[in-house]
Amino acid sequence: MVLGALLAGATTLTAGCAGRGGGDEDVAYVARDVETLYSEAKSRLDRGNTQLAAALFDEVERQHPYSPWARRAQLMSAFSYYVAQDYNKSIQSSRRFLSIHPGNRDAPYAYYLIALSFYEQISDVQRDQKITEQARTALTEVNRRFPQSEYAADARLKLDLVNDHLAGKEMEIGRFYARSGRWLAAQLRFQNVVDEYQTTSHAPEALYRLTESSLALGVPQEAVKYAAVLGANYPGTEWYEKAFELIDDHASGVTAI
């Protein structure tokens, strides 16, 4: 029942709803029966007043902590905070639900909400990627625990994007080191992309950069090796063509180690 309501809400609520209402209304303590309180919270959520809805769902648990409605309200609160883009509170509410009801049938959705809340906070590659790493960990957890679920299927798609993002950060740092002439530091970053993110879109450039940095470090045999790997896996790409030109200019006739 809870999960159906959450998914139904997810198709009708948008990020734009997050800013409507809720900011100018408070939740004063008024003792109400659990069904009335829960119904009011759900009504606020359906009308897009997500912050107030979350507060009312929290109130359901506070006033009626041992009722079946409290369990539903915990997850609905997490969902409401997520739609309101209050991701930290969504994570907190989801984790609270899991700590109290770890084996509940809606536990997969709670894990998924945590992952989504981290995912939505991913910043561009110019910034620190701690949140991206947390998103990666949370998405991996969804896929590990519930591999056959619809949440895992979406988590796997998002993991591809997260890995590409993290690889992009490594490439940005590596290029910076290369521009600064810090070739060994650059090579370590590019090697990490090849080792950890080889299925991402950044792998061909990383192999080219490894070819380039190996030549700069005076190890032409290694450069030839990386160029060969690049040609075997990504023939016809601009990065292979550039690597071939480098080898032709600086390591012609050299045999790979």
C-alpha positions in Angstrom: 0.0 0.0 0.0 2.8 2.4 0.9 4.8 1.6 -2.1 1.9 2.1 -4.4 1.2 5.5 -3.0 4.8 6.5 -3.3 5.1 5.5 -6.9 1.9 7.1 -7.8 3.1 10.3 -6.2 6.4 10.1 -8.0 4.6 10.3 -11.4 2.6 13.4 -10.5 4.9 15.5 -8.4 7.8 17.5 -9.9 10.7 19.4 -8.5 8.6 22.5 -9.1 6.2 21.4 -6.4 8.9 21.7 -3.9 8.7 25.4 -3.6 4.9 25.7 -3.2 3.6 26.3 0.2 5.0 24.8 3.4 7.3 27.7 4.1 4.6 29.9 5.6 2.7 27.2 7.5 3.8 25.5 10.7 2.8 22.3 12.3 1.5 23.2 15.7 0.8 20.2 18.0 -2.8 19.4 17.8 -3.8 15.9 19.0 -5.6 14.2 16.1 -6.6 10.6 15.4 -4.1 8.8 13.2 -6.3 8.5 10.1 -7.2 12.2 10.1 -3.6 13.2 10.5 -2.3 10.8 7.9 -5.0 11.8 5.5 -4.1 15.5 5.9 -0.4 14.7 5.3 -1.3 12.8 2.1 -3.6 15.6 0.9 -0.8 18.1 1.3 1.6 15.9 -0.6 -0.9 15.5 -3.4 -1.3 19.2 -3.7 2.4 19.7 -3.9 2.9 21.2 -0.4 5.8 18.8 0.2 7.6 20.3 3.1 4.4 20.6 5.2 3.4 17.1 4.1 6.7 15.7 5.4 6.3 17.5 8.7 2.7 16.1 9.0 3.9 12.6 8.3 6.6 13.1 11.0 3.8 14.1 13.3 1.9 10.9 12.6 4.8 9.0 14.0 5.3 11.3 16.9 1.6 11.2 18.0 1.0 7.5 17.1 4.4 5.8 17.3 3.1 2.3 17.7 0.5 2.2 15.1 0.8 0.6 11.6 0.3 4.2 10.2 3.6 5.3 11.8 5.6 2.8 9.7 3.9 4.1 6.5 4.4 7.7 7.6 8.1 7.2 8.0 8.6 6.3 4.4 6.1 8.8 3.1 8.0 11.5 5.1 11.2 10.4 3.4 9.6 10.6 0.0 8.1 14.0 0.7 11.4 15.4 1.7 12.9 13.9 -1.5 10.4 15.6 -3.7 10.9 18.9 -1.7 14.6 18.5 -2.6 15.5 18.4 1.1 17.8 15.5 0.4 19.6 15.3 3.7 16.3 14.9 5.6 15.1 12.3 3.1 18.2 10.3 3.7 17.8 10.7 7.5 14.1 9.6 7.3 14.9 6.6 5.0 17.7 5.5 7.3 15.4 5.8 10.3 12.8 3.6 8.6 15.5 1.0 7.8 16.9 1.0 11.3 13.4 0.2 12.7 12.0 -1.9 9.9 15.0 -3.6 8.2 13.0 -6.5 6.8 10.0 -4.6 5.7 8.7 -5.2 2.2 9.3 -1.5 1.4 12.9 -1.6 2.5 14.2 -1.7 -1.1 12.4 1.6 -1.8 14.0 3.1 1.3 17.5 2.1 0.1 16.6 3.5 -3.4 15.5 6.8 -1.9 18.8 7.1 -0.1 20.6 6.5 -3.4 18.5 9.0 -5.3 19.0 11.6 -2.6 22.8 11.3 -3.0 22.5 11.1 -6.8 20.5 14.3 -7.1 23.3 16.2 -5.2 26.1 15.3 -7.6 28.0 18.4 -8.5 30.0 19.2 -11.7 33.5 17.7 -12.0 35.1 21.1 -11.0 34.0 20.4 -7.4 34.7 17.8 -4.7 33.2 14.5 -5.5 32.5 13.1 -2.0 28.7 13.2 -2.8 29.4 11.3 -6.0 31.2 8.6 -4.2 28.4 8.4 -1.7 25.9 8.1 -4.6 28.0 5.3 -6.1 28.1 3.4 -2.8 24.3 3.8 -2.2 23.4 2.7 -5.8 25.8 -0.2 -5.6 24.0 -1.2 -2.3 20.6 -1.2 -4.0 21.9 -3.4 -6.8 23.7 -5.8 -4.4 20.7 -6.2 -2.1 17.9 -6.3 -4.6 19.4 -7.3 -8.0 16.1 -8.4 -9.5 14.1 -5.3 -8.5 13.0 -2.4 -10.6 15.1 -0.2 -8.4 18.3 -2.2 -9.1 17.7 -1.8 -12.9 17.5 2.0 -12.5 20.5 1.9 -10.1 22.6 0.2 -12.7 21.8 2.8 -15.2 22.7 5.6 -12.8 25.9 3.8 -11.8 27.1 4.1 -15.3 26.5 7.8 -15.2 28.2 8.1 -11.8 31.2 6.2 -12.9 31.5 8.3 -16.0 31.3 11.4 -13.8 34.1 10.1 -11.4 36.2 9.2 -14.4 35.8 12.7 -15.7 37.0 14.1 -12.5 40.1 11.9 -12.6 40.7 13.0 -16.2 40.4 16.7 -15.3 43.0 16.3 -12.5 45.3 14.3 -14.8 45.1 17.0 -17.5 45.9 19.6 -14.9 49.0 17.7 -13.8 50.1 17.2 -17.4 49.8 20.9 -18.2 51.9 21.6 -15.2 54.6 19.1 -16.4 53.9 16.8 -13.4 53.9 13.7 -15.6 54.1 11.0 -13.0 51.2 12.4 -11.1 49.2 12.8 -14.3 50.0 9.2 -15.3 48.7 7.9 -12.0 45.3 9.6 -12.6 45.0 8.3 -16.2 46.0 4.8 -15.1 43.2 4.9 -12.5 40.7 5.7 -15.2 41.9 2.7 -17.2 41.9 0.4 -14.2 38.7 1.5 -12.4 36.5 3.1 -15.1 37.4 1.2 -18.3 33.8 1.0 -19.5 33.3 4.7 -19.4 33.5 7.2 -22.3 36.8 8.5 -20.9 38.8 5.3 -21.4 40.1 6.1 -24.9 41.4 9.5 -23.9 43.0 8.0 -20.8 44.9 5.5 -22.9 46.1 8.3 -25.2 47.2 10.4 -22.2 49.1 7.4 -20.9 50.8 7.2 -24.3 51.7 10.9 -24.1 52.8 10.8 -20.4 55.0 7.7 -21.0 56.8 9.5 -23.8 57.3 12.5 -21.6 58.7 10.3 -18.8 61.2 8.7 -21.3 59.5 5.3 -21.4 58.7 4.8 -25.1 58.1 1.1 -24.7 55.3 1.8 -22.3 53.9 4.4 -24.7 53.9 1.9 -27.5 52.0 -0.6 -25.2 49.3 1.9 -24.4 48.9 2.9 -28.0 48.5 -0.7 -29.0 45.8 -1.3 -26.3 44.1 1.9 -27.6 44.2 0.6 -31.2 42.9 -2.8 -30.2 40.0 -1.5 -28.2 39.1 1.8 -29.9 40.3 1.7 -33.5 39.3 4.6 -35.7 38.8 7.0 -32.8 40.4 10.4 -32.7 42.4 9.3 -29.7 44.0 6.4 -31.5 44.9 8.6 -34.4 46.6 11.1 -32.1 48.4 8.3 -30.3 49.6 6.8 -33.6 51.0 10.2 -34.6 52.8 10.5 -31.3 54.3 7.1 -31.7 55.2 7.7 -35.3 57.0 11.0 -34.3 58.7 9.9 -31.1 58.8 6.1 -30.8 58.9 4.7 -34.3 60.5 1.3 -34.3 60.2 0.8 -30.5 58.9 -2.5 -29.3 56.4 -2.5 -26.4 57.6 -3.9 -23.1 
